């Protein structure tokens, strides 16, 4: 209704569902589809047994609390994380970035919360929840559940914390040269365009020397 008043086009979800056509039926229909896409049922029995066995093994982690990446987070790190956050819809806790972007004493309290979570290893339950919004893919049949892309709205508080952790991990991995030199995605000052330039150069080089160039591409369906 709000969208119509504002003059925006509002789309309904005319999903094919033989068990009903209420909003709840549509939500459950989409939920079942999204669950099936990410289900372990796609894996072979051999892989599932292997994964179960590996996940039960205890990780041998020899680092101490005195490592730089295990130190308590600072207000500077929190501010850097907040400054990198763009406006987005909140999760189930309804807390938006704008509520704690302004410099107030609340940031100090949030920092205390983040450090307590980090050292205790206890994650708030609502941080593990997500509101799933189905977005129709361009040019796809709106009556099919497979035509929708699930967008997850999670806690903004959690995403700020994730950015703080990610920043530390990336710094550690980069400074210690632990990432593959050919990895360009998700790295600063690099992009997947680097690979396109590299492969083009190799193709041209093969032409010049009258050689063959072989390339293998891997496509993972519904990876996101």
Backbone torsions as a table, in degrees:
resi	resn	phi	psi	omega
1	UNK	NA	-44.4	-179.9
2	UNK	-61.4	-40.4	179.5
3	UNK	-64.0	-39.4	-179.9
4	UNK	-67.0	-40.2	179.0
5	UNK	-62.3	-37.3	-179.4
6	UNK	-78.6	-1.0	178.7
7	UNK	83.0	14.4	-179.8
8	UNK	-91.9	149.9	178.1
9	UNK	-77.3	127.9	-177.9
10	UNK	-109.1	127.3	-178.4
11	UNK	-103.2	135.6	172.2
12	UNK	-95.3	175.4	-178.7
13	UNK	-112.8	87.4	-179.4
14	UNK	-78.5	65.2	-175.6
15	UNK	-76.5	147.1	175.2
16	UNK	-80.9	109.1	-178.7
17	UNK	-143.5	114.5	-176.3
18	UNK	-78.0	-6.6	-175.5
19	UNK	-103.4	11.4	178.1
20	UNK	143.2	167.8	-178.3
21	UNK	-134.1	20.7	176.3
22	UNK	-79.2	167.6	178.6
23	UNK	-60.7	-37.7	178.7
24	UNK	-66.0	-40.0	177.9
25	UNK	-61.8	-43.2	-179.9
26	UNK	-64.3	-41.6	179.5
27	UNK	-63.3	-44.7	179.3
28	UNK	-65.9	-36.6	179.1
29	UNK	-62.9	-46.4	177.7
30	UNK	-66.5	-41.0	180.0
31	UNK	-60.5	-42.3	179.1
32	UNK	-63.7	-38.5	179.6
33	UNK	-67.2	-47.2	-179.3
34	UNK	-62.9	-36.8	178.5
35	UNK	-65.0	-40.5	-178.6
36	UNK	-66.7	-35.5	-179.0
37	UNK	-62.4	-40.8	-177.4
38	UNK	-98.6	14.4	-177.3
39	UNK	-74.6	151.7	176.8
40	UNK	-73.0	-6.7	-179.2
41	UNK	-64.5	-16.6	178.9
42	UNK	-76.9	-16.4	-178.5
43	UNK	-84.9	154.4	176.1
44	UNK	-73.8	158.8	178.7
45	UNK	-60.5	-37.4	-179.3
46	UNK	-62.4	-44.9	179.9
47	UNK	-67.2	-40.5	-179.3
48	UNK	-63.1	-40.1	177.8
49	UNK	-66.3	-40.6	179.1
50	UNK	-64.0	-44.6	-179.6
51	UNK	-63.3	-43.3	179.1
52	UNK	-59.8	-42.2	-179.0
53	UNK	-67.7	-42.5	-178.7
54	UNK	-67.7	-39.5	-178.0
55	UNK	-67.3	-21.7	179.0
56	UNK	-81.9	-15.3	-179.4
57	UNK	-73.3	137.0	-179.4
58	UNK	-76.9	132.8	179.4
59	UNK	-73.1	132.9	177.5
60	UNK	-94.3	93.2	-177.1
61	UNK	-112.0	112.8	-172.1
62	UNK	-96.2	3.5	-179.5
63	UNK	-72.9	162.4	-179.9
64	UNK	-116.2	173.4	179.0
65	UNK	-68.8	-15.3	-177.2
66	UNK	-84.0	-6.3	175.5
67	UNK	-62.4	148.5	-176.8
68	UNK	-57.6	-39.3	-177.8
69	UNK	-77.8	-4.2	177.1
70	UNK	-106.3	4.6	178.6
71	UNK	-73.2	161.4	178.1
72	UNK	-62.7	144.1	178.8
73	UNK	-72.0	150.3	-178.6
74	UNK	-106.9	166.1	177.0
75	UNK	-64.3	-32.5	178.7
76	UNK	-63.2	-40.3	178.4
77	UNK	-66.7	-38.2	178.6
78	UNK	-65.2	-43.5	-179.9
79	UNK	-64.8	-40.3	178.0
80	UNK	-61.0	-41.8	179.0
81	UNK	-65.3	-42.6	179.7
82	UNK	-64.6	-39.3	-178.6
83	UNK	-67.0	-23.4	-179.7
84	UNK	-87.8	-4.0	-178.6
85	UNK	-86.5	130.2	175.6
86	UNK	-97.5	164.9	-179.5
87	UNK	-63.6	127.6	178.3
88	UNK	-151.5	163.8	-179.3
89	UNK	-69.3	145.1	-179.2
90	UNK	-79.3	171.0	176.9
91	UNK	-89.2	-154.3	-175.9
92	UNK	-68.4	-19.1	179.5
93	UNK	-82.9	-7.4	177.4
94	UNK	63.0	18.7	178.1
95	UNK	-91.3	122.3	-179.2
96	UNK	-101.4	159.2	179.6
97	UNK	-57.7	-37.9	-176.1
98	UNK	-60.3	-22.8	-177.1
99	UNK	-70.7	-24.5	-178.5
100	UNK	-135.0	22.3	174.3
101	UNK	-81.6	-30.1	179.9
102	UNK	-72.2	142.1	-178.6
103	UNK	-66.9	102.0	178.4
104	UNK	-136.7	176.2	177.2
105	UNK	-67.3	-14.9	-179.3
106	UNK	-63.2	-32.9	179.9
107	UNK	-63.7	-38.0	177.6
108	UNK	-64.4	-38.4	177.8
109	UNK	-68.3	-39.7	177.5
110	UNK	-63.7	-38.4	178.9
111	UNK	-63.5	-41.2	176.7
112	UNK	-60.9	-40.9	178.0
113	UNK	-62.8	-46.2	-178.5
114	UNK	-61.7	-43.5	179.8
115	UNK	-67.2	-36.5	177.6
116	UNK	-64.2	-41.2	178.2
117	UNK	-64.9	-41.5	-177.5
118	UNK	-63.9	-45.3	-175.7
119	UNK	-81.5	-24.0	179.2
120	UNK	-89.7	-23.8	-178.4
121	UNK	74.1	17.3	-179.0
122	UNK	-106.9	118.5	-178.6
123	UNK	-97.8	130.8	175.9
124	UNK	-54.3	139.0	-175.1
125	UNK	-59.7	-41.4	-175.6
126	UNK	-70.1	-13.7	174.5
127	UNK	-71.5	-19.6	-178.8
128	UNK	-91.2	-1.3	180.0
129	UNK	-95.2	155.7	177.3
130	UNK	-146.3	141.3	173.0
131	UNK	-93.6	119.0	-176.1
132	UNK	-93.0	121.7	178.1
133	UNK	-108.9	118.3	178.6
134	UNK	-81.2	125.9	179.0
135	UNK	-113.6	124.1	-178.8
136	UNK	-68.2	128.8	177.6
137	UNK	-72.2	145.2	-177.0
138	UNK	-60.9	128.8	176.1
139	UNK	77.3	8.6	-177.4
140	UNK	-97.3	158.8	179.9
141	UNK	-71.6	115.7	-177.2
142	UNK	-68.6	-10.0	-179.0
143	UNK	-86.1	-6.4	-177.7
144	UNK	-107.8	135.3	179.3
145	UNK	-64.0	-30.7	-179.3
146	UNK	-69.6	-9.4	-179.6
147	UNK	-85.5	-0.4	-175.6
148	UNK	-111.6	139.8	177.0
149	UNK	-102.2	124.6	-179.0
150	UNK	-78.1	126.5	175.2
151	UNK	-110.9	123.4	-175.9
152	UNK	-96.6	125.2	174.5
153	UNK	-98.5	111.0	-178.5
154	UNK	-113.5	173.4	-176.0
155	UNK	-60.9	129.2	176.5
156	UNK	-65.5	-35.9	176.2
157	UNK	-58.7	-41.9	179.8
158	UNK	-67.2	-41.5	-178.0
159	UNK	-66.7	-33.2	175.4
160	UNK	-63.6	-43.6	178.9
161	UNK	-64.2	-40.9	179.0
162	UNK	-60.9	-39.9	179.7
163	UNK	-65.8	-37.4	178.5
164	UNK	-63.8	-45.2	179.4
165	UNK	-65.8	-44.8	-178.4
166	UNK	-61.0	-39.5	179.9
167	UNK	-60.9	-42.1	179.2
168	UNK	-67.2	-44.5	-178.4
169	UNK	-64.6	-42.8	179.2
170	UNK	-62.2	-43.0	178.8
171	UNK	-60.4	-43.9	-179.6
172	UNK	-64.7	-45.2	-178.6
173	UNK	-65.7	-40.6	-178.1
174	UNK	-71.5	-45.6	-177.4
175	UNK	-68.3	-24.6	179.2
176	UNK	-101.4	8.4	177.0
177	UNK	51.8	47.5	-178.4
178	UNK	-95.0	-6.2	177.9
179	UNK	-95.5	147.1	178.9
180	UNK	-60.6	132.8	-178.2
181	UNK	-61.9	-19.4	-179.9
182	UNK	-90.9	-2.3	176.9
183	UNK	-79.1	121.8	-179.1
184	UNK	-115.1	-26.5	-179.7
185	UNK	-71.1	142.0	176.6
186	UNK	63.0	31.0	177.4
187	UNK	-129.3	142.7	-178.1
188	UNK	-65.0	139.8	179.0
189	UNK	65.0	16.9	175.6
190	UNK	-135.4	161.7	175.9
191	UNK	-157.9	169.9	179.3
192	UNK	-66.7	-14.9	175.5
193	UNK	-62.6	-29.5	177.7
194	UNK	-57.8	-39.4	179.7
195	UNK	-67.7	-37.8	178.9
196	UNK	-63.5	-42.2	178.3
197	UNK	-64.8	-41.6	-178.7
198	UNK	-65.5	-43.9	-178.4
199	UNK	-69.1	-34.9	177.0
200	UNK	-64.4	-41.3	179.6
201	UNK	-63.2	-39.4	-180.0
202	UNK	-69.5	-36.3	177.2
203	UNK	-64.7	-45.3	179.3
204	UNK	-63.6	-38.6	178.8
205	UNK	-64.2	-38.6	178.2
206	UNK	-65.2	-39.3	177.6
207	UNK	-62.2	-45.3	-177.4
208	UNK	-60.7	-40.0	-177.7
209	UNK	-94.1	8.9	178.9
210	UNK	53.2	48.9	179.1
211	UNK	-117.5	171.1	176.6
212	UNK	-94.0	149.7	175.2
213	UNK	-124.2	123.6	-177.9
214	UNK	-112.7	131.1	179.5
215	UNK	-134.2	139.7	179.2
216	UNK	-117.9	126.8	179.4
217	UNK	-112.8	135.6	179.9
218	UNK	-113.4	122.7	178.2
219	UNK	-111.3	123.6	178.8
220	UNK	-106.8	113.1	-177.2
221	UNK	-70.6	135.8	177.1
222	UNK	53.9	43.6	-177.9
223	UNK	-69.7	-27.6	179.4
224	UNK	-105.3	NA	NA
